Amino acid sequence: MNLHIYEEINAINEALAQYIISIGRQAIVTNGRFNFVLTGGNSPKGVYELLSTKYKLDIDWSKVFFFFGDERTVEPFHKDYNGLMAKETLFDHLKTPTDHIFYVNTYLQPQDAAAAYKKSIDKHFEGKEPIFDLILLGMGDDAHTASIFPHTTLTTVTEADVQAVFVEKLNTYRVSFTAPLINMADHVAFLTFGKNKATALYHVLGPEKDYASFPAQLINPFRSPLNWFIDEEAYALCKQSN
């Protein structure tokens, strides 16, 4: 595991953007394309804006394919749809071809949307193992990642899959990569910042394992070390315990 700790969010965004560009270039040289899984919510907005402006010319974006590690079951133009934020901050500026963006079809029922998304992924990888070049993750203050929330069915899944999950605390379904699918990736990175994440991060990075309560502990990629891009506030309790 690699911890990259910065004083404030702008420094995190800069470092993470450079990391993404580095992984992407490497993937394009090796495989001719970069399969990049985005995280949702508001946390990555600054990174996406950097990629589509400052780093716009630093990689051949025509060879990048975008996916989503999870999606909220709202219509595609709803403000909470992860794909919409990525479209507005990244795809529109890069003029990304529509066939290079793999959105979750939330017009379908959640289970059908998950199955359809996995089918589209399998088609993209031509039936081979879906090994993404980079999966970017966030973490909630309850230690959930993607839509693997505490004490939900996804905390016990052993199959590399995309599944629908009912999140009782939100009273809604989500569509999400499972932990085994995430762990297959060549590279996995967390973006986590803010003092509201300190308790969750303390438990996730601690020695005691409780996957049901702290699902981010499930992320343990086996092809390369897990990378955490975090700020001092999020790391505060971990630092005190060292």
PATI-604519 format. One record per residue: x, y, z of N, C-alpha, C, O in turn. Coordinates in steps of 0.05 Angstrom, whole numbers, plus 5000, padded with zeros to 4 digits. Each point is the difference from the previous one (the first is absolute). Last residue first. Layout:
N
XYZXYZXYZXYZ ...
This chain:
242
500151275306502649904992502150065021502449934997 488450385003500249725010502849884994500749795011 496651094959500150005030500549725011501249975021 497450154886502650115008500350005030502249945010 489649804952502149804994502750105010501649845011 491250764994499949795021502049784995501149895019 498650824916500650105027500049785021501949975015 496350074884502049835012500550055030501649865012 492450674933499049725000501949815014499149805011 503651104980497749985017498949725001499349905022 508050314921500849995028497649975018500149865020 498649784880501050245012500649965030499349805012 501049494897498450105023501250265010502350074994 498149054933500650284998498250155020497550024996 506248914988498150185013501150294996502250065007 499148884946501050275004497750175013497850004991 505548894998497950195001501150285007501750025017 504249204931499150115026497750204998499950144980 500749074947501850225008499150115027497749955008 498249284955501950044978502050235006502250014988 490149685067502249815001502050044978502049844998 490550795066500849904974502449835000501950045016 490650265053502849905003500949894973500249764997 490750655059501650074976502949945006501350135016 491749785050499949784980501850054976500649824985 497850815087502149805006500049774980502049864997 491350825003502450084985502449825006501949984985 489549945062500349864974502450084984501049844984 495650135118501950194986500649884973502349904996 491749645061499750275011501650214985499250234998 501148854977497250075000499650295009498350144989 510449455014499150074973497150094998499350184984 508649775087497249975003498750104974499150234997 511349595052498449984976497049955008499449815014 510150665033497749835003498250014976499350214990 508750335017500649724998497649815002500149784990 499251264970500849865025500449704996499349894979 497350784956502849954999501149855025502349925001 488450324993500749854975502949934998500749784992 496050755081499249725002500849844975500949775002 501051164999501449875023499349715002501749835004 493650704934502749934991501649865022501549824994 490050525028499849774981502749914991500649764999 499051015054499349765016499949764982501049785007 500651074952502249915017499449745015501749825001 493050774935500949734992502049875019500849774997 495651135011497849825003500749714992498449815005 507650934984500049905027497749815005500149845018 504650304884498150135018499949865027500349765002 502149744901500950245014497850115018497749954995 505749234926498650045025501150245015502450035004 498249264905500150285005498350065024497649965000 507649104957497950145016500650305000502350085002 500649064927500750235016497650125014497950024988 506749084950497750105014500950235018502049985014 501449334896500550215020497450105012498050024986 502049224957502950045001500850205021502049975014 488849464999501250224983503050015003501249915019 492449515030501249894976501650214984501749934984 492750265093502649895008501549874977502449965002 488650374988501850225005502849905005502050114989 491249255005500550124973502050245003501750034983 495549545097501849834984500550114972502249974989 491650505068502850025008501849824984502250094992 489050244960500649865024502950025007501650074983 492250664961502049794998500149865027499650125021 491250374960502850035009501749764990499149784998 490750815012501349814982503050035005501050234999 489850005066502450094986500949774981499349775005 490950545053501949814988502450154988499750234992 494150105096500249994970501949794991501649895016 496850525075497449914990500050004969498150104988 509050095079499350194979497349944988498950164985 504849285082500250275012499350224980499350225008 501048854964497750075017500150285011498050145002 505449414907501450135022497850115019498750214994 502448994925498250195014501450115024500949855017 503149784886500049975029498050205011499950234992 504249264909498250195013499949945030500149775008 508549994925497549915012498450245010501050215006 508049364933498650255005497249925011498649844988 511249585019497450054987499250295003501350165014 505348995021500750244985497750084982499649884979 499449545115500149994970500850274989499050215009 499049555084502649904993500449994970502149914990 491750645093500149894972502849914994502050145006 494450325075500749725001500249874973500449754998 497251185020502449955016500849715002502249945009 489950414945502550024984502549965017502149954990 488750095044500749744988502750014986501349794997 497550885084498349934977501049754987502149905007 501850615070497949815007497949964977497749945005 508450904979500149825023497549825003497750104997 504750234905499450135025500149805023499749764995 503350404900500249785020499750125027502050085013 498350344897497549995015500049755018497949885004 511050634975498149944978497250015013499450205014 505249765066501450074976498549884977498749795002 500250475113499249864976501850104977501150225000 499250085094502049814990498949844976501249804993 494850965054499249755012501849774990499449775005 501351124962500750015028499049765016500649985024 502149914871498150165016500850005029501849855009 504250044898499249875024498150185016500750245004 503349564886499750195023499249835024499649764998 506049984905497949965020499950245019502050145004 502049464893500150215019497649975019497749974991 508249374940497450055012500450215021501549965019 504149644889499950165024497150035009498350074984 504149324947502750115004500150165026501949995015 491449154969500250294994502950105006501349905018 494249134958502150115017500350294991501250064980 492149095002499850295000502050135019499350075023 501448974920499650115027499950314998501750124988 495449454922502249955018499450125028498150145003 496149964920499849745014502349935018499949805014 499651044937499849784981500149725014501349824990 498251125045502449845005500049744983501749835004 490950754990502350184995502649845003502050044986 489949535035500350044971502550164994501449954981 496249945109501149754989500450024970501949894989 494050835055502849985007501249754988502250014989 488750115001501450204983503049995006501750044982 492649435071500149904973501550184981501649914983 496750365106502149794999500249894972502249934991 491150695022502650135002502249794999502050044987 489149665015500650134974502850135001501449994980 495249655100500649784981500850124972501849904988 495350715078502649875008500849794980502349994992 489350404997502050204994502849885007501950044984 490549475040500449994971502250194992501649944982 495850065107501349744994500549984970502149894993 493250905036502849985010501449744993502350004991 490350364942499949935028502849945011501749914984 497950754933499449725007499649975030500950175015 502050644950497249974992499049715004497649955002 511550365011498350005023497050024993498350025018 511649694940497350064990498049985023499049795006 511950454992498149815010497250094992499250235004 510050004940498250085020498349775010499649804985 509850364960498249795007498350095024500849975023 505450474891498950045027498049795006498049964985 506450154931502249975019499150045029501649995018 492950134903500649725002502449945018500849775003 496251134978498149865017500649705003499449885020 508450864965497949864984498249845018500849895020 504351015013500249715000497949874983497650065004 506050895018498549914976500349694997500649904978 502650695095501849834984498849924973501349884984 493750645078502450154994502049854983501450114984 490649465047499350224981502550164992500250084977 500749225088499449904973499550234980501050004978 500850235117502149854986499349944971501450104982 492950365084502750095007502249884983502250104999 488349704988500250295001502950095006500950214989 496948865011499550114973500550305000501350104982 499149445099502349944984499750114972501950104988 490949995071502250165009502549954983501450194992 491149284990499550274992502450185009500950174985 498748905039500850054972499650284992501550104982 495549595103502950034999501050074971501950164997 488650115047501049794982503050044996500950214991 493050385058501549805015501149774983501449835011 493250904954502450115011501749805016502450045003 491249684913499750085028502650095011502149904993 496249704920500450295001499350125028499850245003 499648804975502650104991500450305002502350095001 490949395067500250034971502650144992501150155016 499149255071498450234992500350034970501849884988 502649495084497749934983498150244996497749995009 513449975005497550035015497749954981500150074976 510249505018498150214990497550005018499249795011 512249844978497349975011498250234988501050194989 507849664979500049795020497449965013499549785011 502650574887499350105026499949775020498849794994 506850494906497949845013499450125028501350195008 504350044890499150075027497849825009498149944986 510850114941497349905003499250045029501549915018 506550484908499149965027497149925000498350124986 507450174939500549725007499249935029500749795010 498951094951498549844981500349705006498549834989 506450865057497349945011498349844981498149885009 512550285009498349964976497249915010499549765003 507350875056499449724994498250004975498650194994 504450635043502149825011499549714995501749835008 493051014976501849934978502149805008501949944985 491650415077498449924976501849904977499249834985 502150515111501249764989498749904975500349774992 496851045052502950015003501349764986502250034988 488249945006501150264994503149995000501249994979 493049265043498850114975501050284993499250114980 503749425100500649824977498950124974501349964979 496950495102502850024993500649834975501550094982 489949855054500450274987502950044993500650114979 497149115069498949994972500450274986500750004976 501649965115501949844984499149994971501650034982 492850405080502450154995502049854983501350124983 490749435045499550224981502550164993500550054976 497749175087502050004978499750234980501450014980 492749895100502850005008501950014976502050155001 488049775002501250264994503150005004501450184990 492748934979499850205021501450254992500850044977 502448984984497850204999500150205023502050025014 505849374926498450005025498050234998500450194985 504649214932499750245016498449965025498449815002 508149594927497549995015499950255019501850035017 503749654887500150165024497250015013498150094988 508849474932497449945012499950115028501249895019 504950264888499950045029497249975009498350174995 508249494914497750145011500250015030501549855013 505149724932498750164979497550155009498750134984 508049305066497649864990498650164978498149904988 510450385055499949715003497849874985500449794986 500651165016502449894988499949695000500749874980 492450595063499850044971502549884986499749884979 500150125116498049814989499850034969499849794986 505750825061501149745001498249794988500949834985 496051055025502049984979501249724998500549894979 493550285091498750004974502049984977499649844982 503450265108498949744996498749974972500349804986 502951055038502249814998499049724995501149864983 492750825033501250044974502349804996500349884978 495550145106498249904979501250024973499949814984 504850595087500149705002498249884979500849804987 499151135021502549914989500349695000501049884982 491650515061499850044971502549904986499949874979 500050135114498449794990499750034969500149794986 504550885061501549755001498449774988501149844985 494651005023502350024981501549744999500649904978 492450185084499049994973502250004980500049854980 502250275111499149734994499149974971500849824986 501451035045502449844997499349714994501449874984 491750735035501250074974502549834995500549924977 494850005107498849864978501350074973500249824983 505750235109497450104991499249884974501549874986 506449855064498850195019497250084992498350055017 505848974959500550274993498550195019498149915014 505648994965498650185018500850294994502350064997 497648864967500950264990498450215016497650044995 504948845014498550235009501350254990502450055004 497348844969501450254999498250235009497850034990 503348805018498350245000501850255000502050015014 
